[in-house]
Amino acid sequence: MGKKIGHIALLFLLLSQTFLSGFSNSPEIKSAEKLEQDLISKVTLFDEEGKMMDSSHAVNKDDVVNIQFDWSYTEAVQVGETYTFAIPRELKVVREQQGSLLGTNGDIGSFQVKTDGTVALTFHDKVENRENAQGTLRIQAAFNQEILKGKDTASIEFVIQEIAHVLNVSFLADSAEENHDKTNAAPGSDREQKTEPTRVENENEANSKSNSKTAEASDITSSKATGRAQMNAGSTSEITESILTSVSLRDEDGNIIHAEENPNYRPSLGSAVGIEYTWKLENNHGYGAGSTFTFQLPEIFKVYNDLENEPLIFGGINMGTFTVKTDGTMTMVFNEEIKKHSNIEGSLKLWTEFREDWKGSVEQEIVFPIKDGDTISVPVHFQPKPGPEIDKKGIPNQAYNTESIEWTVDFNKQLKKIQNAVLRDPIQTGQRLQADSIKVYKLDVQLDGSVVQGDLMDPGEYAIEKCNGISEPWKANIQKINTLRSTNTNDHMGNSIQL
């Protein structure tokens, strides 16, 4: 099933390769209380497999913690302001993170996370319908083991809209602490008490059984370790199912290239075009370091130079690279980070050109295959190659002793927008128009400037009138002009036309 796309609208955080740097130009910093009252509606903790962290299932203290903030843009938010807040001390940020703040209305601002736990959001002014914007921001963190040492549970408090929301987390037993307790247990305590054997074996028999059990335990341990290693490493393979979720086209000035979303914009062949894909890996995908996904650009795009090892970013973390070859082949190569995180998604962007030698109508449909066997079709209406606005030619009814000529007029071949157009055809002395010979057709303009005659127009869309004066015997008043062809027959060679 084909899909039409316009503005990219995503409910999840999609990070492009180009990051915004810093917040030094922000005119104002707002407090956490004001931020949460205006923006943050919910906070959730997830582990690296995408499971929610709560008291229902215990987690390890050394597990990766993904903090998800659900936000929505409100009238109280001021454009250009930077809002800051801090995560609770039970959590800590291991590395700085930054990127674009994306929501249902596209790129609405930027975020930055410091290792001291400070989160800063800045909203820029190039956002349409920002009042309805909403989305999620996911930050990677870890449990602060110094604070949580010796605790089986933790109550992590976030303040949202002046209300304290407490997230309760349960932890698995800390093996290091257990070993420490056993080592320091007092002699004669319950931990040190052992059951005496009920029978005595000779030394050789005891050693034989001991070695057998040791070998068996070693085999089991080795098998389990191998299984864990394989699980953690993931499989290095080619990803055969598409992971692409959307695509958009823009020119160098940021104009959307889409005939329905931006009908007045017509790119030319040979002009630059920015292609932005969004992609997503499903949780529990099973892929590991070295896994690749390869796809092909539509043939209408021309790649002049190879693009090598551009980063694939998610949450400020490099998930791998992508390359683009001159034949339009694009390959994404993932690293070991894709096994350490959940809800992995992002975007990749490249600049290319529309092929100058592309053939066909100026009205094109560019089809992009995406995930689940679906496609996205982007309608693009091109500007034809430069040429005359209007052409007129006549075909005589016979080579010698011509009695009549059929005149054909092709006009508005450069696809200009003309309101209340009037086509005048002055007839010289001695000429005579044959009644009811005028017909008006639509034209299909080709990319090279040539035309193909289309359907006959509805007479209700134009009117034929006789003008005063012998030099202007008829005119066509066209209510809605596209690219048209008119034909009429008279009995004299000379003729001209005016639009």
Backbone torsions as a table, in degrees:
resi	resn	phi	psi	omega
1	MET	NA	127.5	-179.7
2	GLY	-78.9	150.6	177.6
3	LYS	-126.0	143.3	172.7
4	LYS	-98.9	138.8	179.6
5	ILE	-122.8	150.8	172.7
6	GLY	-127.1	-113.1	174.8
7	HIS	-69.4	140.8	176.6
8	ILE	-72.9	126.1	179.1
9	ALA	-128.3	111.4	-174.2
10	LEU	-123.9	140.7	177.8
11	LEU	-88.9	-13.5	-178.7
12	PHE	-108.1	163.6	179.9
13	LEU	-75.7	115.8	178.5
14	LEU	-116.0	120.5	-173.4
15	LEU	-104.5	125.3	177.3
16	SER	-84.4	171.4	-176.0
17	GLN	-71.9	-25.6	-177.2
18	THR	-92.7	117.9	-177.5
19	PHE	-98.0	151.3	175.0
20	LEU	-86.6	139.7	-173.2
21	SER	-105.7	117.6	167.6
22	GLY	70.4	-179.0	179.4
23	PHE	-136.5	28.9	-173.1
24	SER	-67.2	-22.5	-178.4
25	ASN	-92.8	3.0	-178.3
26	SER	-71.0	129.1	-174.7
27	PRO	-76.9	-19.7	-173.8
28	GLU	-152.6	144.0	174.8
29	ILE	-110.8	126.2	178.3
30	LYS	-102.7	155.1	-174.1
31	SER	-77.3	166.1	178.6
32	ALA	-63.1	-39.6	-178.9
33	GLU	-61.5	-44.5	-179.8
34	LYS	-67.4	-40.2	178.9
35	LEU	-59.1	-51.2	-175.1
36	GLU	-66.9	-32.1	179.0
37	GLN	-68.1	-35.6	-175.9
38	ASP	-88.6	-34.2	-164.9
39	LEU	-117.8	-58.7	-167.3
40	ILE	-78.3	125.6	-179.1
41	SER	-107.9	-21.3	-176.6
42	LYS	-160.5	147.7	175.3
43	VAL	-128.8	134.4	-180.0
44	THR	-137.3	145.7	175.8
45	LEU	-108.0	136.0	178.0
46	PHE	-128.6	149.6	173.0
47	ASP	-86.6	-176.3	-174.5
48	GLU	-71.6	-12.6	176.7
49	GLU	-96.3	3.4	178.2
50	GLY	87.6	7.3	178.0
51	LYS	-85.2	140.2	-179.9
52	MET	-68.4	135.2	177.6
53	MET	-90.9	116.6	175.8
54	ASP	-152.9	-168.4	-176.0
55	SER	-77.8	-4.9	-175.7
56	SER	-77.3	-25.7	175.8
57	HIS	-142.6	135.6	-175.3
58	ALA	-76.7	149.2	179.4
59	VAL	-127.4	164.8	175.6
60	ASN	-82.9	147.0	179.8
61	LYS	-69.7	-18.1	178.8
62	ASP	-96.8	9.6	177.3
63	ASP	-69.8	151.4	172.0
64	VAL	-70.5	138.7	179.7
65	VAL	-115.8	123.2	173.8
66	ASN	-103.5	115.9	179.7
67	ILE	-94.5	120.1	179.9
68	GLN	-108.1	122.6	175.9
69	PHE	-105.8	120.5	172.2
70	ASP	-88.1	125.6	-176.4
71	TRP	-128.5	158.8	174.6
72	SER	-146.0	139.4	-177.2
73	TYR	-77.6	127.5	179.8
74	THR	-118.4	168.5	-179.0
75	GLU	-64.2	-24.8	-178.7
76	ALA	-72.7	-17.5	-179.8
77	VAL	-75.2	131.5	-178.6
78	GLN	-101.1	132.5	179.2
79	VAL	-63.1	135.1	178.0
80	GLY	88.7	-11.3	179.9
81	GLU	-82.1	152.5	175.9
82	THR	-109.1	126.9	179.5
83	TYR	-106.9	132.8	-178.8
84	THR	-125.7	150.3	172.7
85	PHE	-156.3	167.6	-176.8
86	ALA	-120.7	144.2	175.4
87	ILE	-80.3	155.6	-178.5
88	PRO	-60.3	156.1	-174.3
89	ARG	-71.0	-15.4	175.9
90	GLU	-69.4	-12.8	178.8
91	LEU	-119.4	154.8	178.5
92	LYS	-141.4	150.4	178.6
93	VAL	-97.2	122.2	-175.7
94	VAL	-80.8	-39.0	-179.1
95	ARG	-135.5	152.0	177.2
96	GLU	-66.9	145.5	-179.5
97	GLN	-135.5	144.5	178.8
98	GLN	-158.0	161.0	179.4
99	GLY	165.2	-167.4	-179.0
100	SER	-83.7	144.4	175.5
101	LEU	-96.3	106.2	-173.9
102	LEU	-110.0	141.6	178.6
103	GLY	-144.3	-157.7	-177.1
104	THR	-65.8	-19.7	-179.4
105	ASN	-106.2	18.8	178.4
106	GLY	89.2	-150.6	-177.5
107	ASP	-74.8	111.6	-175.5
108	ILE	-110.1	-11.5	-179.8
109	GLY	173.1	-153.3	-179.0
110	SER	-141.2	160.8	177.2
111	PHE	-132.9	156.4	175.8
112	GLN	-147.1	136.0	-179.5
113	VAL	-123.2	125.0	179.3
114	LYS	-95.2	161.1	179.8
115	THR	-71.1	-12.9	175.3
116	ASP	-83.6	4.0	178.3
117	GLY	90.6	4.6	179.1
118	THR	-82.9	129.8	177.8
119	VAL	-113.0	130.8	-179.5
120	ALA	-125.8	131.3	177.2
121	LEU	-118.5	132.1	177.2
122	THR	-124.9	133.7	-178.3
123	PHE	-109.1	124.9	-179.9
124	HIS	-91.3	177.3	-171.3
125	ASP	-97.8	0.2	-178.3
126	LYS	-97.4	60.8	-177.7
127	VAL	-131.0	127.9	175.8
128	GLU	-93.9	139.6	179.4
129	ASN	52.7	43.2	-176.7
130	ARG	-64.2	-20.1	-178.2
131	GLU	-62.2	-25.6	-177.9
132	ASN	-101.1	5.7	-175.6
133	ALA	-72.1	140.0	175.2
134	GLN	-155.9	160.9	-178.5
135	GLY	179.9	-165.7	179.3
136	THR	-129.3	146.8	174.2
137	LEU	-121.5	124.6	-178.8
138	ARG	-115.1	128.4	-178.4
139	ILE	-118.7	135.7	177.6
140	GLN	-90.7	132.3	-178.1
141	ALA	-143.9	-172.0	178.1
142	ALA	-145.2	161.6	175.0
143	PHE	-73.8	140.4	176.5
144	ASN	-82.0	97.4	-172.4
145	GLN	-69.9	-22.4	175.5
146	GLU	-67.1	-40.8	179.1
147	ILE	-72.7	-36.6	-172.3
148	LEU	-95.7	4.8	-177.5
149	LYS	-58.0	128.0	177.9
150	GLY	82.2	0.8	-178.2
151	LYS	-99.5	138.6	176.4
152	ASP	-89.2	-22.5	179.0
153	THR	-138.6	162.5	176.1
154	ALA	-143.2	139.8	174.3
155	SER	-108.3	106.6	-175.5
156	ILE	-101.0	118.6	-170.7
157	GLU	-102.5	124.7	170.4
158	PHE	-115.4	140.4	177.2
159	VAL	-102.1	118.6	-178.2
160	ILE	-124.3	122.0	-179.4
161	GLN	50.1	46.2	176.1
162	GLU	67.0	13.7	177.5
163	ILE	-118.1	131.8	-179.8
164	ALA	-79.9	121.4	175.1
165	HIS	-107.5	118.6	-176.6
166	VAL	-102.0	122.8	177.4
167	LEU	-102.8	114.6	-178.6
168	ASN	-91.9	129.1	-178.8
169	VAL	-125.4	135.4	176.5
170	SER	-105.0	145.0	-177.2
171	PHE	-114.7	148.7	170.9
172	LEU	-72.5	159.3	-179.7
173	ALA	-60.6	138.1	179.5
174	ASP	-82.4	108.9	-176.3
175	SER	-61.7	-36.1	-179.7
176	ALA	-64.2	-41.0	179.4
177	GLU	-68.5	-37.8	179.3
178	GLU	-63.8	-44.4	178.7
179	ASN	-62.4	-37.9	178.6
180	HIS	-63.6	-41.3	-179.8
181	ASP	-65.6	-41.0	-179.1
182	LYS	-66.2	-39.0	-179.1
183	THR	-63.5	-35.6	-176.3
184	ASN	-97.9	10.9	180.0
185	ALA	-68.1	143.6	-177.6
186	ALA	-73.6	143.5	176.7
187	PRO	-58.7	139.3	178.8
188	GLY	86.1	-4.9	179.0
189	SER	-75.0	171.2	-179.5
190	ASP	-59.2	-34.6	-177.7
191	ARG	-68.0	-25.3	-176.6
192	GLU	-96.7	-9.9	-177.3
193	GLN	-70.1	134.3	179.2
194	LYS	-127.4	147.4	177.1
195	THR	-81.8	129.3	-179.3
196	GLU	-72.2	148.0	179.2
197	PRO	-66.1	150.5	-177.7
198	THR	-90.1	-14.2	176.4
199	ARG	-147.4	159.5	-177.7
200	VAL	-108.3	130.6	178.5
201	GLU	-107.7	157.2	176.1
202	ASN	-70.9	164.6	-170.7
203	GLU	-63.5	-42.7	-177.4
204	ASN	-65.2	-43.5	179.6
205	GLU	-63.4	-42.0	-179.2
206	ALA	-64.7	-43.8	-179.8
207	ASN	-64.7	-38.7	-179.4
208	SER	-63.2	-47.2	179.9
209	LYS	-66.3	-37.6	179.0
210	SER	-62.3	-45.2	179.9
211	ASN	-64.7	-38.7	179.2
212	SER	-62.7	-45.2	179.0
213	LYS	-65.6	-38.1	179.4
214	THR	-63.4	-43.9	179.3
215	ALA	-63.8	-42.4	179.1
216	GLU	-62.1	-45.0	178.9
217	ALA	-63.2	-37.5	179.5
218	SER	-63.9	-42.1	179.1
219	ASP	-63.4	-43.2	179.3
220	ILE	-63.2	-45.1	179.7
221	THR	-61.8	-43.1	179.8
222	SER	-62.9	-41.8	-179.9
223	SER	-63.4	-44.5	179.3
224	LYS	-64.3	-41.4	-179.6
225	ALA	-63.4	-41.6	179.0
226	THR	-63.0	-42.5	178.2
227	GLY	-60.9	-43.1	179.1
228	ARG	-65.1	-39.8	-179.8
229	ALA	-63.4	-42.6	178.9
230	GLN	-65.1	-39.7	179.1
231	MET	-64.5	-44.7	-179.3
232	ASN	-67.7	-36.5	-177.5
233	ALA	-74.5	-31.3	-175.1
234	GLY	72.4	170.2	-179.0
235	SER	-92.5	136.3	175.4
236	THR	-89.8	106.8	-174.3
237	SER	-154.0	172.0	175.1
238	GLU	-84.3	130.2	177.8
239	ILE	-82.0	110.9	-173.6
240	THR	-88.7	-26.2	178.1
241	GLU	-90.3	139.0	-176.2
242	SER	-62.7	139.1	175.4
243	ILE	-109.0	6.7	-179.9
244	LEU	-79.7	137.1	-176.6
245	THR	-114.7	-26.0	179.6
246	SER	-162.3	169.0	178.2
247	VAL	-152.6	146.6	177.0
248	SER	-143.3	155.0	-179.5
249	LEU	-122.7	139.3	176.3
250	ARG	-142.7	156.0	174.7
251	ASP	-91.2	-174.4	-174.9
252	GLU	-67.5	-20.8	178.2
253	ASP	-93.7	4.4	179.1
254	GLY	88.2	4.3	178.9
255	ASN	-70.4	135.2	177.3
256	ILE	-69.4	131.9	176.1
257	ILE	-99.7	97.0	-176.9
258	HIS	-166.1	115.8	-171.9
259	ALA	-63.0	-25.4	179.5
260	GLU	-88.7	-39.2	-179.3
261	GLU	-78.9	-30.9	-178.1
262	ASN	-138.1	70.9	-169.4
263	PRO	-66.9	-20.6	-177.8
264	ASN	-87.7	-1.3	-178.0
265	TYR	-102.5	127.8	179.1
266	ARG	-127.7	108.7	175.3
267	PRO	-73.5	162.2	177.2
268	SER	-107.5	155.1	172.6
269	LEU	-61.7	138.6	-177.6
270	GLY	90.2	-7.9	179.9
271	SER	-81.5	154.6	-178.6
272	ALA	-72.6	146.4	178.8
273	VAL	-142.9	133.8	175.2
274	GLY	-96.8	125.9	179.6
275	ILE	-109.4	124.7	177.9
276	GLU	-120.3	117.9	174.8
277	TYR	-99.5	145.1	166.2
278	THR	-110.6	146.6	-176.4
279	TRP	-139.1	162.3	-177.4
280	LYS	-154.5	137.6	171.9
281	LEU	-103.7	128.3	178.0
282	GLU	-69.7	149.5	175.5
283	ASN	-62.2	149.9	-177.8
284	ASN	59.6	37.5	-176.4
285	HIS	-70.4	-26.3	177.3
286	GLY	82.7	2.9	179.8
287	TYR	-90.4	155.8	-179.0
288	GLY	-133.9	-166.4	-179.2
289	ALA	-59.3	133.4	-179.5
290	GLY	93.4	-8.0	177.8
291	SER	-66.3	141.3	-174.9
292	THR	-126.9	152.1	170.8
293	PHE	-132.8	124.8	-176.4
294	THR	-119.3	136.6	176.6
295	PHE	-147.0	171.7	-171.7
296	GLN	-118.9	135.6	172.1
297	LEU	-70.1	146.9	172.7
298	PRO	-57.7	149.0	-172.7
299	GLU	-66.2	-17.3	-178.8
300	ILE	-67.7	-15.6	-179.8
301	PHE	-95.7	140.1	179.0
302	LYS	-112.7	121.9	177.6
303	VAL	-104.2	118.6	-175.1
304	TYR	-89.6	-27.4	-178.0
305	ASN	-137.2	147.8	175.0
306	ASP	-65.7	141.8	173.6
307	LEU	-113.0	120.7	-170.7
308	GLU	-115.8	136.0	166.5
309	ASN	52.2	46.7	172.0
310	GLU	-78.0	140.8	-172.9
311	PRO	-73.8	147.2	170.3
312	LEU	-106.4	114.7	-170.6
313	ILE	-112.2	136.9	171.9
314	PHE	-137.5	120.0	178.3
315	GLY	58.7	32.2	-179.3
316	GLY	80.5	4.9	-177.5
317	ILE	-112.1	134.9	179.1
318	ASN	-75.2	116.5	-179.1
319	MET	-97.4	-3.6	-178.2
320	GLY	149.7	-155.9	-178.1
321	THR	-140.2	164.8	170.5
322	PHE	-135.1	150.3	178.7
323	THR	-127.7	154.5	177.4
324	VAL	-131.3	128.0	178.5
325	LYS	-100.0	162.6	-177.1
326	THR	-66.0	-18.0	175.9
327	ASP	-86.2	6.6	177.6
328	GLY	87.8	5.3	178.6
329	THR	-78.8	127.0	177.8
330	MET	-115.1	131.8	-178.6
331	THR	-128.7	127.0	174.6
332	MET	-103.0	128.5	179.4
333	VAL	-119.8	121.4	-175.6
334	PHE	-98.0	154.0	177.5
335	ASN	-108.5	-170.1	-174.3
336	GLU	-66.5	-14.6	-177.8
337	GLU	-65.1	-22.7	-177.3
338	ILE	-70.0	-12.5	175.4
339	LYS	-91.6	-7.9	-174.5
340	LYS	-102.3	-3.4	-173.4
341	HIS	-136.1	163.9	177.7
342	SER	-122.5	165.8	179.5
343	ASN	52.1	45.7	-176.8
344	ILE	-78.9	126.1	178.5
345	GLU	-156.7	159.7	-178.1
346	GLY	-172.9	-164.6	178.9
347	SER	-141.9	157.4	174.1
348	LEU	-136.8	143.0	-174.9
349	LYS	-131.2	141.6	174.4
350	LEU	-142.5	156.0	177.6
351	TRP	-109.4	134.8	179.3
352	THR	-147.2	-162.9	179.5
353	GLU	-137.2	155.3	169.0
354	PHE	-74.4	135.3	-177.9
355	ARG	-60.5	132.9	179.4
356	GLU	-73.8	-22.6	-177.5
357	ASP	-97.0	14.7	-179.0
358	TRP	-69.5	140.8	-176.2
359	LYS	-112.6	162.6	174.9
360	GLY	116.3	-166.6	-178.4
361	SER	-70.8	156.9	175.2
362	VAL	-68.7	-18.0	178.8
363	GLU	-96.2	106.7	-175.1
364	GLN	-116.4	152.6	171.6
365	GLU	-118.7	115.8	179.6
366	ILE	-98.1	119.5	-173.2
367	VAL	-103.3	128.8	178.7
368	PHE	-118.4	117.6	173.5
369	PRO	-69.1	139.4	176.5
370	ILE	-131.8	-165.7	-172.6
371	LYS	-68.5	163.0	178.5
372	ASP	61.6	25.4	178.9
373	GLY	71.5	11.5	-178.2
374	ASP	-88.4	170.4	176.2
375	THR	-136.6	155.7	172.1
376	ILE	-116.9	126.1	-179.6
377	SER	-108.8	119.4	-178.9
378	VAL	-104.8	113.1	177.8
379	PRO	-77.1	129.3	179.3
380	VAL	-129.6	125.1	176.3
381	HIS	-105.6	112.4	-174.9
382	PHE	-87.2	159.4	169.1
383	GLN	-85.9	127.4	179.7
384	PRO	-67.9	165.0	176.1
385	LYS	-60.2	147.9	-177.4
386	PRO	-55.8	142.6	-179.6
387	GLY	-174.4	-175.1	-179.0
388	PRO	-67.2	146.2	177.0
389	GLU	-72.0	-31.0	-172.1
390	ILE	-144.8	139.0	176.7
391	ASP	-127.9	144.9	174.9
392	LYS	-139.2	132.5	177.5
393	LYS	-144.5	153.8	-178.9
394	GLY	-123.9	144.4	178.2
395	ILE	-121.1	114.3	179.7
396	PRO	-72.1	156.1	-178.6
397	ASN	-73.8	-18.1	175.8
398	GLN	-158.5	155.2	-173.6
399	ALA	-66.6	-38.0	-179.3
400	TYR	-118.7	150.9	-179.8
401	ASN	52.5	52.5	-177.7
402	THR	-60.1	133.7	179.4
403	GLU	-105.2	-31.0	179.7
404	SER	-151.8	159.3	179.0
405	ILE	-132.2	134.7	173.2
406	GLU	-95.6	116.8	-178.3
407	TRP	-97.3	137.0	177.6
408	THR	-122.0	129.0	-179.9
409	VAL	-119.5	119.3	172.3
410	ASP	-104.2	122.2	-177.5
411	PHE	-135.2	159.2	-172.4
412	ASN	60.2	44.7	-179.1
413	LYS	-72.3	-14.4	177.0
414	GLN	-97.0	9.1	169.4
415	LEU	62.3	39.9	175.7
416	LYS	-77.5	153.7	177.0
417	LYS	-88.4	111.2	-175.3
418	ILE	-119.9	125.5	177.8
419	GLN	-97.6	136.7	175.7
420	ASN	53.8	50.2	-177.4
421	ALA	-69.7	142.5	176.6
422	VAL	-129.2	122.5	176.9
423	LEU	-103.4	116.0	-178.8
424	ARG	-105.4	136.0	179.0
425	ASP	-127.2	91.2	-179.6
426	PRO	-71.0	134.6	179.5
427	ILE	-109.7	131.3	-175.4
428	GLN	-79.4	171.4	179.7
429	THR	-59.9	131.8	179.8
430	GLY	97.0	-10.6	177.2
431	GLN	-89.9	153.6	178.4
432	ARG	-143.4	129.0	179.9
433	LEU	-82.7	130.8	175.3
434	GLN	-78.8	125.0	-175.6
435	ALA	-59.0	144.4	176.0
436	ASP	59.9	22.9	179.1
437	SER	-94.5	-5.8	-175.7
438	ILE	-85.1	127.7	175.1
439	LYS	-133.5	146.3	-178.5
440	VAL	-122.9	128.5	-178.6
441	TYR	-121.0	153.5	169.3
442	LYS	-78.9	155.1	179.1
443	LEU	-120.6	142.8	171.8
444	ASP	-101.4	103.6	-178.9
445	VAL	-78.0	135.3	179.7
446	GLN	-92.9	161.9	-178.1
447	LEU	-61.0	-29.9	-180.0
448	ASP	-84.8	3.6	178.2
449	GLY	96.8	-12.0	176.1
450	SER	-74.2	170.4	-176.5
451	VAL	-131.8	154.2	173.9
452	VAL	-126.4	128.3	-178.2
453	GLN	-65.3	133.2	-179.5
454	GLY	-106.2	-147.8	-175.6
455	ASP	-74.1	153.6	173.8
456	LEU	-67.8	133.7	-177.1
457	MET	-75.5	151.4	173.4
458	ASP	-66.9	125.4	180.0
459	PRO	-58.0	-19.0	178.1
460	GLY	-71.1	-12.4	-179.3
461	GLU	-91.8	-3.1	177.6
462	TYR	-152.4	166.7	178.6
463	ALA	-137.8	139.2	177.2
464	ILE	-103.6	124.8	-177.4
465	GLU	-130.4	151.0	175.4
466	LYS	-95.5	130.5	-178.5
467	CYS	-95.3	159.6	175.6
468	ASN	-73.7	142.8	178.4
469	GLY	99.4	141.9	-175.1
470	ILE	-69.9	-21.2	-176.5
471	SER	-80.9	-13.1	-179.5
472	GLU	-133.6	75.7	-174.8
473	PRO	-76.3	-20.7	178.3
474	TRP	-151.2	156.2	174.9
475	LYS	-148.6	154.8	178.2
476	ALA	-112.8	117.9	173.5
477	ASN	-95.1	112.7	-172.2
478	ILE	-106.1	120.4	-176.5
479	GLN	-73.5	-40.5	-176.9
480	LYS	-133.9	106.7	-174.2
481	ILE	-98.8	128.5	167.9
482	ASN	-110.0	-121.3	171.6
483	THR	-117.7	120.0	-164.7
484	LEU	-124.7	161.3	172.7
485	ARG	-131.7	130.5	175.2
486	SER	-119.2	144.9	177.3
487	THR	-126.9	144.4	174.0
488	ASN	-154.0	161.6	-176.3
489	THR	-124.6	130.6	169.8
490	ASN	-138.9	-179.2	-169.5
491	ASP	-115.5	34.3	177.7
492	HIS	-141.9	147.9	-175.1
493	MET	-71.1	-42.0	-174.7
494	GLY	-69.6	141.8	177.5
495	ASN	-168.9	157.4	176.3
496	SER	-150.5	171.3	-175.8
497	ILE	-145.8	152.1	179.1
498	GLN	-145.4	131.0	177.8
499	LEU	-110.1	NA	NA
